Amino acid sequence: MRAEGKEIGRTVEAVWRMEAARIVGALTRMLRDVGLAEEMAQDAMLQALESWPADGVPDRPGAWLMQVAKHRALDWLRHAGMRAGKEGELSWEMDEQLRDQAGQRRPDELAELAQEAVGGIDDDVLRLVFVACHPVLSSEARAALTLKLVGGLSTPEIARAFLAPESTVAQRIVRAKRTLAEAKVPFEVPHGAERKPRLASVLQVIYLIYNEGYAASAGAEWQRPALCREALRLGRVLAELAPGEGEVHGLVALMEIQSSRERARTGPDGTPVLLLDQDRSRWDRLLIRRGLAALERAAGCGSLGPYALQAAIAACHATSLTPAATDWIRIAALYDALSQLLPSPIVELNRAVALGMAYGPAEGLALADQLLDEPRLASYHLLPSVRGDLLAKLERRTEARAEFERAASLTQNERERTLLLARAREQDSKGLGRG
C-alpha cells in the first residue's frame, strides 16, 4: 500500500508539472490574483493526493485537477460575494466570466478547456507569462515567479537554476505575488509599445524553463521533456505574436535544434550520453529543419542577438554528420561574439570548451582556470566537470579524477552524478598520469 501511495504521489507530481500553468492561468483569469490562483491550484493537487489512492487515477487527470481547482475558485468567489453582501451582483459577474472563458459553455464543461490545444495568442499560459514578467517586478522576481507558475518548478529547483540561495528565491516569489496583487496587474498579453520592454524578460524565462527540462537540475531523470515541449510551444506562440522580433525566432531556433537530440541524449537505461558520443542518426531531422528555418527568420530581422548566436552554435553541431566534422573554429568565434553581447561566467565556461576543441585542451583550461574565483560558479558543477574533461585530455589524470568527483558532489541530478563518478573512475583505469 505504501509503494502504491508513492506511485500515486509520483503521478500527481507528473500531472502537476504538465498542467500547473494551465490551471493557474485559468484561475488567475477568474480571480484576478496570481497568488490566490496558485493557492487554489495547490489545494486541488492536495485533494488529488488524498482522493486518488482510494478512488484511482482519473482517465483525464489534468481535467480532474482543473475542474476541482475551478470549483474551489468559484466557492471562494461566492463566499467573498456573500461577505460583501453582493451575492446577486457576484452571480451575474461569475456567469459573465464563465461565458467569456468557455465561449458559452456550461460550467460543467469548463474542465474540457484544459485539454484543448491553443494555436493562437489567446492563451492563458501566455497571459500568465506576461503577467509574471510585468515591469512592476524586478527581473530576478519575474524569472523566479514564472518558473514557479508556468514551469511548475519547486523553489529549490528555481534556486539552482538561478545559482542563488533558496531563501532568496522564496522571498522573491512571495514579494512578487504580493506586488502583482497590490498593483492590480491586468491578466492580458500587452500590445504595441508595452510589449517590447517585457519581451526580453519573457524570453529569458522561457529559456530557463527549457533548460530545466533539457538538463534537470535535480531528481532521478536527466531530462524533463514535458518542460521542453511547453517552453517550445510558448516560443512558437510568441513567434506568431511578434514575427518581426529576431530574438524570438532565435530562441525558437535554439530550442528546436536542442530538442532534436532528445532521443540520443540518454541510453536505454536512462544514462546520459554526452554530445560527442551521441548517435546522430537518432537526431530528429524535422526539428533540425524547423530550427534552421527559424534561424534564417532571425537573421532576416537584422543582426543576430544572444539567442540567435546560441542557435547558430547549435546549428554547427546539427549540420555536422560526425563529431570530427564539427567546425569548432566557427563555434569558438560565435562564442567570442556571444561573450561580447552577453558577458557572463557561464558563457565564458562554454567558450572554454569551444577553445579546447578548436585550439587544444591547454587553451580551454587556461580560460576555465580564470573562472575558479568567480563567486557565481562556486557551486556550479559544470565548472569542475569542464576542467576535469580538459585535464583528462592533457593526461593529468589525478587532477581530472578530483574534478569529476567534485562535480559529482555538487550536482543534484542523480543521473548526472552517476555519469560524473563513472568518468572519475575512468581516470584510474587509464592510469594515474602526472598530477
Buried (B, 14 or more C-beta within 10 A) or exposed (E): EEEEEEEBBEBBBBBBBBBBBBBBBBBBBBBBBBBBBBBBBBBBBEBBBEBBBEEEBBEBBBBBBBBBBBBBBBEBBBEEBEEEEEBEEBEEEBEEBBEEBBEEEEBEEBBBBBEEEBEEEEBBBBBBBBBBBBBEBBEBBBBBBBBBBBBBBBBBBBBBBBBBEBEEBBBBBBBBBEBBBEEEBEBEBBEEEEBEEBBBBBBBBBBBBBBBBBBBBBEEEBBBEBBBBBBBBBBBBBBEBBEEBBBBBBBBBBBBBBBBBBEBBBEEEEEBBEEEEBEBEEBBEEBBBBBBBBBEBBBEBEEBBBBBBBBBBBBBBBEBEEBEEBBBBBBBBBBEBBBEEBEEBBBBBBBBBBBBBBEEBEBBBEBBEEBEEBEBBEEBBBBBBBBBBBBBBBBBBBBBBBBBBBBBEBBBBBBBBBBBBEBBEBBEEEEEBEE
